[in-house]
Amino acid sequence: MATAHLTKPKAEMTLNDWASVLSKAGKGIPDQVPPGFKLAEDIARETGRGLSQTGKYLREARRLGLVEEQKFKVDTGTKLYPTPHYRIIPQNENDPCRAKTQK
């Protein structure tokens, strides 16, 4: 007498079926980037600075608490990559760090 877990399914999955399923699972679903978050490339283009200089300034701004960084999964066409996005953190008018940046 055959038990249920030893019986074969009616339709066997082919290698192509498995490849398709695993490809979709591996790629995943891209994140929705919330409003206000931008890529370093976009910030560089908008400010007229080079990408290297923008990256340096973003790291320092993050260290000072002026900018928030979050990584979102972005579809590059063949794969999803966790890509850093940046958002300006609204500052309190009495914040000494803000006063330094406005001088």
CORKARA-V277695 format. One record per residue. N is the residue number from 1. RES is the residue in three letters. OMEGA is omega in whole degrees, -180 to 180 (none if undefined). Layout:
N&RES&OMEGA, N&RES&OMEGA
This chain:
1&MET&-178, 2&ALA&177, 3&THR&-174, 4&ALA&-176, 5&HIS&179, 6&LEU&-179, 7&THR&-180, 8&LYS&176, 9&PRO&-178, 10&LYS&-179, 11&ALA&178, 12&GLU&176, 13&MET&178, 14&THR&177, 15&LEU&178, 16&ASN&177, 17&ASP&180, 18&TRP&180, 19&ALA&-180, 20&SER&-179, 21&VAL&-179, 22&LEU&178, 23&SER&179, 24&LYS&-179, 25&ALA&-180, 26&GLY&-179, 27&LYS&178, 28&GLY&-178, 29&ILE&179, 30&PRO&177, 31&ASP&170, 32&GLN&180, 33&VAL&-179, 34&PRO&177, 35&PRO&178, 36&GLY&179, 37&PHE&-179, 38&LYS&173, 39&LEU&177, 40&ALA&180, 41&GLU&180, 42&ASP&180, 43&ILE&179, 44&ALA&-179, 45&ARG&-178, 46&GLU&-177, 47&THR&-180, 48&GLY&179, 49&ARG&175, 50&GLY&-178, 51&LEU&-179, 52&SER&180, 53&GLN&179, 54&THR&178, 55&GLY&178, 56&LYS&180, 57&TYR&179, 58&LEU&178, 59&ARG&179, 60&GLU&178, 61&ALA&177, 62&ARG&179, 63&ARG&-180, 64&LEU&180, 65&GLY&180, 66&LEU&-174, 67&VAL&175, 68&GLU&176, 69&GLU&173, 70&GLN&177, 71&LYS&177, 72&PHE&177, 73&LYS&-178, 74&VAL&180, 75&ASP&179, 76&THR&-179, 77&GLY&180, 78&THR&-174, 79&LYS&173, 80&LEU&178, 81&TYR&172, 82&PRO&-173, 83&THR&-180, 84&PRO&175, 85&HIS&-174, 86&TYR&178, 87&ARG&176, 88&ILE&177, 89&ILE&178, 90&PRO&-175, 91&GLN&174, 92&ASN&-179, 93&GLU&-178, 94&ASN&-178, 95&ASP&-178, 96&PRO&179, 97&CYS&178, 98&ARG&-180, 99&ALA&178, 100&LYS&-175, 101&THR&-177, 102&GLN&-178, 103&LYS&none
